[in-house]
Amino acid sequence: MEAFYASVEAETNCMSSKPNKAYVIPGRSVETQKALQVLRDLVTKKFSLLLHIGGNFWMEDNLNHLLSLSPDDGVSLRTKLILQQISEGFAEWSLDYEEAWFELASAVDDLSKSDEVNGNLEANEEEIKSITSEIADFAAKRDKVTKKKKQVFGRGTLLKAERDVLRKEEPMLKAKQELLKLTLATIEAA
């Protein structure tokens, strides 16, 4: 990079206490001076700031302006080759950055959807646990009712058998009752 700055007669001190200072070089237009300063910022500052969507077009415009300068503007062929390499690298990095940014946004969106699905899944699991508990309660009640039904049916069977026995004995008991009434009437008459 020092060779590049030397070729365009730009200041190469990257550790300057005034990194945002624009360097004025006689014979160059203000637009060229600004483009050189932007290029210097590209190399000396946080590069990713220039890659943001929209910011890369501004940087590409500055690089294209510098590439359009002629040797009469103080830009040598060697400098143009370096600028061309920087421009191509920047274009690749911009595309890579945009692709990574969109993939990151997509991943964040997918993670958000995943969190929502996980939340719904947890709520669904809680609902399933509640329903399973209700089913267990109903099964216990059903078993209790079934047991009670068997008990009632068992008692009913016993009562029916007792009734059947009593029905068979009914004519004999009526005859015995009539006999006892006669015996009682005879005793009272005597």
C-alpha positions in Angstrom: 0.0 0.0 0.0 2.9 2.4 0.7 3.9 2.0 -3.0 0.4 3.0 -4.0 0.3 6.1 -1.8 3.8 7.0 -3.0 2.6 6.7 -6.6 -0.3 9.1 -6.0 1.8 11.3 -3.7 -0.6 10.7 -0.8 0.6 10.7 2.8 1.3 7.2 3.9 1.4 7.7 7.7 -1.5 5.4 8.8 -0.8 6.2 12.4 -1.5 9.9 12.0 -3.1 11.7 14.9 -5.6 13.2 12.5 -6.7 10.2 10.4 -9.6 12.1 8.9 -7.5 15.0 7.6 -7.9 15.5 3.8 -4.5 15.9 2.2 -4.4 18.5 -0.5 -2.0 17.8 -3.3 -1.5 20.6 -5.9 -2.9 19.9 -9.3 -5.7 17.5 -8.3 -9.4 18.3 -8.3 -11.4 18.4 -5.1 -13.3 15.3 -6.3 -10.1 13.4 -6.8 -8.8 14.5 -3.4 -12.0 13.3 -1.8 -11.8 10.0 -3.6 -8.2 9.5 -2.5 -9.2 10.3 1.1 -12.1 7.7 0.9 -9.6 5.2 -0.4 -7.2 6.0 2.4 -10.1 5.5 4.9 -10.9 2.2 3.2 -7.3 1.0 3.9 -6.8 2.5 7.3 -10.1 2.2 9.0 -12.7 -0.5 9.7 -13.2 -1.9 6.3 -16.6 -3.5 7.0 -18.2 0.0 7.4 -17.7 0.5 3.7 -19.2 -2.9 2.8 -22.7 -2.2 4.2 -25.5 -2.4 1.7 -25.6 1.0 0.1 -22.1 2.1 1.3 -20.4 -0.2 -1.2 -22.0 1.8 -4.1 -20.4 5.0 -2.8 -17.0 3.3 -2.5 -17.4 1.8 -6.0 -18.1 5.3 -7.4 -14.9 6.6 -5.7 -12.8 3.7 -7.1 -14.4 4.2 -10.6 -13.5 7.9 -10.4 -9.9 7.1 -9.5 -9.7 4.5 -12.3 -11.0 7.1 -14.8 -8.1 9.4 -14.1 -5.4 9.7 -16.6 -1.6 9.9 -16.1 -2.1 13.7 -16.6 -4.0 13.7 -13.4 -1.0 12.2 -11.6 -2.2 8.5 -11.7 0.4 6.2 -13.0 -0.3 2.9 -14.8 1.1 1.0 -11.8 -1.3 2.9 -9.6 -4.2 2.1 -11.9 -3.3 -1.6 -11.7 -3.3 -1.4 -7.9 -6.6 0.5 -8.0 -8.1 -2.1 -10.4 -7.0 -4.9 -8.0 -8.6 -3.0 -5.1 -11.7 -2.4 -7.1 -12.1 -6.1 -8.0 -11.3 -7.2 -4.5 -13.8 -4.7 -3.1 -16.5 -5.9 -5.5 -15.9 -9.5 -4.4 -15.9 -8.6 -0.7 -19.0 -6.5 -1.2 -20.8 -9.4 -2.8 -19.5 -11.8 -0.1 -20.6 -9.3 2.6 -24.1 -8.9 1.1 -24.5 -12.6 0.8 -23.3 -13.2 4.3 -25.6 -10.4 5.6 -28.6 -11.9 3.8 -27.7 -15.4 5.1 -27.3 -14.0 8.6 -30.7 -12.2 8.3 -32.2 -15.5 7.0 -30.6 -17.4 9.9 -31.9 -14.9 12.4 -35.3 -15.2 10.9 -35.1 -19.0 11.0 -33.9 -18.9 14.6 -36.8 -16.7 15.4 -39.2 -19.1 13.8 -37.5 -22.0 15.6 -37.9 -20.2 18.9 -41.6 -19.7 18.1 -42.0 -23.3 17.2 -40.2 -24.4 20.3 -42.4 -22.2 22.4 -45.5 -23.7 20.7 -44.0 -27.2 21.1 -43.5 -26.6 24.8 -47.1 -25.3 25.2 -48.3 -28.3 23.2 -46.3 -30.7 25.5 -47.9 -29.0 28.5 -51.3 -29.4 27.0 -50.6 -33.1 26.2 -49.5 -33.6 29.8 -52.7 -32.0 31.0 -54.8 -34.2 28.7 -52.9 -37.3 29.7 -53.6 -36.4 33.4 -57.3 -36.0 32.6 -57.3 -39.3 30.7 -55.7 -41.0 33.8 -58.3 -39.3 36.0 -61.1 -40.5 33.7 -59.6 -44.0 33.6 -59.5 -44.1 37.4 -63.1 -43.0 37.6 -64.1 -45.5 34.9 -62.4 -48.3 36.8 -64.2 -47.1 40.0 -67.5 -47.0 38.2 -66.9 -50.5 36.7 -66.0 -51.9 40.1 -69.2 -50.3 41.6 -71.3 -51.6 38.7 -69.9 -55.1 39.3 -70.8 -54.8 43.0 -74.3 -53.6 42.3 -74.8 -56.3 39.7 -73.5 -58.9 42.2 -75.9 -57.7 44.9 -78.7 -57.6 42.3 -77.9 -61.2 41.3 -78.1 -62.2 45.0 -81.4 -60.3 45.5 -82.9 -61.9 42.4 -81.9 -65.4 43.6 -83.4 -64.6 47.0 -86.6 -63.4 45.2 -86.8 -66.5 43.1 -86.5 -68.7 46.2 -89.2 -66.7 47.9 -91.5 -66.9 44.9 -91.1 -70.7 45.0 -91.9 -70.7 48.7 -94.8 -68.2 48.3 -97.7 -70.8 47.8 -96.4 -72.8 50.8 -96.1 -69.7 52.9 -99.7 -68.6 52.0 -101.0 -72.0 52.9 -99.1 -71.9 56.2 -100.6 -68.4 56.8 -104.1 -69.6 56.2 -103.5 -72.6 58.5 -102.2 -70.4 61.2 -105.3 -68.0 60.9 -107.6 -71.0 61.3 -105.6 -72.2 64.3 -105.8 -68.8 65.8 -109.6 -68.6 65.2 -110.1 -72.0 66.7 -108.2 -71.1 69.8 -110.1 -67.9 70.2 -113.4 -69.7 69.8 -112.7 -72.3 72.4 
